[in-house]
Amino acid sequence: MSEIDFEAKELTEEESVESQKESTENKELQEVNDEISVATEETKAPDEASFEEEETGAIGNNAIKILQNDVAALSDGIAALSKLFETKILHSEHEKKIVDKMHSELQRYKEDMYSQLVRPILLDIIEIRDSILRIALAHHNKPEGGQSIPLETFEMYAFDAQEILEKNNIDIFKSDANADFVPIRHRVIKKIPTTDQTLHGKVAESLSDGYNYIGKTISPEKIAVYYYEPPQTKPESNNEEENQNA
């Protein structure tokens, strides 16, 4: 073998060794890179999982907060309705108490007013009764011939009663003869026939007085009234017989 071939062989062997060395280094470097990649992925995976868990937790927390807000709003609404209902009940009870109180006060006022209106009349009637009893007792103690009560005494009681009525706004009226008949003021008790047609429906006689209270008739006057009755004519045959007999 020549010297040149020997050198070429050594060079080839050296290149082969270097190539193997480089290949080994590359392989080791690849293994190191793989280990780094695995380590990186192992490190990265927990971070992503944690991020996803955090994101899911945030969404859940927001939903819980929204639900809590809705529940709080609903609770406030129920509380407001309950308060309004209680207020309405109290208001209704208060109104009922006011109405009952007003009704009782009105009833008491009506009773008092009735008492105030009637009491003076009753006192006047009592006074008349006491007066009648005093006069009756006085005449009762007289001898038998003087026990009769004069007519003027009875007329005096009528005037006493008239005073009581006038004090209570009662007007006494009496119609004149031949006055017009007024249905509101008059009540016909008796009818008197007349051949005078102009007197038909006129007042013939006043049988009792009428009474007005504040301009309204509360007791009409009792009257006798005229009604027209045409005169009866005798038949002609009768007239002829009378002439013949004459």
matplotlib code that plots the C-alpha trace (Angstrom):
import matplotlib.pyplot as plt

x = [0.0, 1.3, 1.7, -1.1, -3.6, -2.7, -3.3, -6.6, -7.7, -6.8, -8.7, -11.7, -11.5, -11.2, -14.2, -16.1, -15.3, -16.2, -19.4, -20.2, -19.3, -21.4, -24.3, -23.9, -23.9, -26.9, -28.7, -27.8, -28.9, -32.2, -32.7, -32.0, -34.4, -37.0, -36.6, -36.9, -40.1, -41.6, -40.8, -42.2, -45.4, -45.7, -45.2, -47.6, -50.4, -51.2, -51.2, -53.8, -55.9, -55.7, -56.7, -59.7, -60.7, -60.3, -62.4, -65.1, -65.1, -65.4, -68.5, -70.0, -69.4, -71.0, -74.1, -74.3, -74.0, -76.8, -79.0, -78.3, -79.2, -82.5, -83.3, -82.6, -84.8, -87.5, -87.2, -87.4, -90.5, -92.2, -91.3, -92.8, -96.0, -96.3, -95.8, -98.4, -100.8, -100.4, -100.8, -104.0, -105.4, -104.6, -106.1, -109.2, -109.6, -109.0, -111.6, -114.1, -113.5, -114.0, -117.3, -118.5, -117.6, -119.4, -122.4, -122.7, -122.1, -124.8, -127.2, -126.6, -127.0, -130.3, -131.5, -130.4, -132.0, -135.2, -135.2, -134.6, -137.4, -140.0, -139.2, -140.7, -143.9, -144.2, -143.6, -146.4, -148.8, -147.9, -148.7, -152.1, -152.9, -151.9, -154.1, -157.0, -156.6, -156.3, -159.5, -161.4, -160.3, -161.4, -164.9, -165.1, -164.8, -167.7, -171.3, -173.3, -174.9, -171.6, -169.5, -170.3, -167.3, -168.1, -167.7, -165.1, -162.8, -162.8, -162.2, -159.2, -157.6, -158.0, -156.1, -153.4, -152.9, -152.8, -150.0, -148.0, -148.5, -147.6, -144.4, -143.4, -144.0, -147.5, -149.9, -153.7, -155.9, -159.7, -161.3, -164.2, -167.5, -167.5, -163.7, -162.2, -161.6, -157.8, -157.1, -153.9, -155.4, -158.9, -160.5, -164.1, -166.2, -169.6, -171.2, -174.1, -176.1, -176.8, -178.7, -176.3, -173.6, -171.2, -171.0, -169.9, -166.6, -166.8, -166.4, -169.8, -168.6, -165.4, -165.9, -162.4, -159.2, -156.3, -152.6, -149.4, -145.9, -143.3, -145.6, -146.6, -150.0, -149.7, -153.4, -155.9, -158.9, -162.1, -164.9, -168.3, -168.3, -171.0, -171.7, -174.0, -177.2, -179.4, -183.0, -185.6, -188.2, -191.8, -193.1, -195.5, -198.2, -198.4, -198.6, -201.6, -203.4, -202.9, -204.3, -207.4, -208.0, -207.7]
y = [0.0, 3.3, 6.2, 8.1, 5.3, 5.0, 8.6, 8.5, 5.5, 7.3, 10.3, 8.2, 6.6, 9.9, 11.2, 8.1, 8.6, 12.2, 11.4, 8.8, 11.3, 14.0, 11.5, 10.6, 14.2, 14.9, 12.0, 13.1, 16.6, 15.3, 13.3, 16.4, 18.4, 15.7, 15.7, 19.5, 19.3, 16.7, 18.7, 21.8, 20.0, 18.6, 22.1, 23.6, 21.1, 21.9, 25.7, 25.2, 23.0, 25.5, 28.3, 26.3, 25.5, 29.2, 30.2, 27.7, 28.8, 32.5, 31.6, 29.7, 32.5, 35.0, 32.7, 32.3, 36.1, 36.7, 34.1, 35.6, 39.1, 37.7, 36.0, 39.2, 41.2, 38.6, 38.7, 42.5, 42.4, 39.9, 42.0, 45.1, 43.3, 42.0, 45.5, 46.9, 44.2, 44.9, 48.6, 48.0, 45.8, 48.4, 51.1, 49.1, 48.5, 52.2, 53.1, 50.7, 52.1, 55.6, 54.6, 52.9, 55.9, 58.3, 56.0, 55.9, 59.7, 60.3, 58.0, 59.8, 63.2, 62.1, 60.9, 64.2, 66.2, 64.3, 64.8, 68.5, 68.8, 66.7, 67.7, 71.3, 69.9, 67.2, 69.8, 72.0, 69.0, 68.1, 71.7, 71.5, 68.2, 69.6, 72.6, 70.4, 68.4, 71.5, 73.0, 69.6, 69.3, 72.8, 72.2, 68.8, 70.5, 72.8, 72.0, 69.9, 72.9, 74.5, 71.5, 72.1, 73.5, 76.7, 76.6, 79.3, 77.0, 74.4, 77.1, 78.2, 74.7, 75.0, 78.3, 76.7, 73.9, 76.4, 78.2, 75.0, 74.3, 77.9, 77.7, 74.6, 76.3, 75.0, 77.4, 76.9, 77.9, 77.9, 78.5, 80.9, 79.9, 79.8, 79.5, 77.3, 73.7, 72.8, 69.1, 69.5, 71.8, 70.3, 66.9, 66.5, 65.1, 66.1, 67.0, 69.5, 69.7, 73.0, 74.2, 77.1, 75.9, 78.7, 77.1, 73.7, 72.7, 75.6, 75.3, 75.2, 74.9, 74.4, 71.4, 71.5, 73.6, 72.7, 72.7, 73.6, 72.9, 75.2, 75.9, 72.3, 70.9, 68.1, 67.9, 69.1, 71.1, 69.0, 70.7, 70.3, 71.1, 72.1, 69.9, 71.0, 69.1, 70.3, 71.1, 68.4, 69.4, 67.9, 65.9, 67.7, 65.1, 65.9, 69.6, 69.1, 67.0, 69.7, 72.3, 70.2, 69.6, 73.4]
z = [0.0, -0.9, 1.5, -0.2, 0.1, 3.8, 4.4, 2.5, 4.7, 7.9, 6.7, 5.9, 9.3, 11.0, 9.1, 10.1, 13.7, 13.6, 11.8, 14.5, 17.1, 15.6, 15.2, 18.8, 19.9, 17.7, 19.2, 22.7, 21.8, 20.5, 23.6, 25.7, 23.5, 23.9, 27.6, 27.6, 25.5, 27.7, 30.8, 29.1, 28.2, 31.7, 33.1, 30.6, 31.0, 34.6, 33.8, 31.1, 33.2, 36.0, 33.7, 32.5, 36.0, 36.9, 33.9, 34.8, 38.4, 37.4, 35.2, 38.1, 40.5, 38.2, 37.8, 41.6, 42.0, 39.5, 41.2, 44.5, 43.2, 41.7, 45.0, 46.9, 44.5, 44.9, 48.6, 48.6, 46.4, 48.7, 51.7, 49.9, 49.1, 52.6, 54.0, 51.5, 52.5, 56.2, 55.5, 53.5, 56.3, 58.9, 56.7, 56.1, 59.8, 60.5, 58.0, 59.5, 62.9, 61.6, 59.8, 63.0, 65.1, 62.7, 62.6, 66.4, 66.6, 63.9, 65.7, 69.0, 67.3, 65.8, 69.2, 70.8, 68.0, 68.3, 72.0, 71.6, 69.1, 70.9, 74.5, 74.3, 72.8, 75.5, 78.2, 76.8, 76.6, 80.2, 81.2, 79.5, 81.2, 84.6, 84.0, 83.1, 86.2, 88.4, 86.9, 87.2, 90.8, 91.6, 90.0, 91.7, 95.2, 94.4, 95.3, 92.8, 91.1, 90.4, 89.2, 85.5, 83.6, 81.5, 77.7, 77.9, 79.8, 77.0, 74.4, 76.5, 76.2, 72.4, 72.5, 74.7, 72.1, 69.3, 71.0, 71.2, 67.5, 66.5, 68.6, 66.5, 63.1, 62.6, 60.8, 61.2, 58.3, 57.7, 54.3, 53.8, 52.3, 48.4, 48.3, 45.6, 46.4, 46.6, 46.7, 48.6, 51.3, 51.5, 52.3, 51.3, 54.1, 52.9, 49.5, 49.2, 46.0, 44.4, 41.2, 40.9, 38.5, 39.5, 43.0, 41.7, 43.4, 45.9, 49.7, 51.3, 54.9, 56.9, 59.2, 60.9, 60.5, 58.3, 59.4, 57.5, 58.6, 57.1, 54.1, 53.5, 54.4, 57.0, 57.9, 55.3, 56.2, 56.3, 54.3, 52.8, 49.1, 46.6, 43.6, 40.7, 40.3, 37.4, 38.3, 37.5, 34.9, 35.1, 32.1, 29.7, 30.2, 33.8, 33.0, 30.7, 33.3, 35.8, 33.4, 32.8, 36.4, 36.9]

ax = plt.figure().add_subplot(projection="3d")
ax.plot(x, y, z, "-o")
ax.set_aspect("equal")
plt.show()
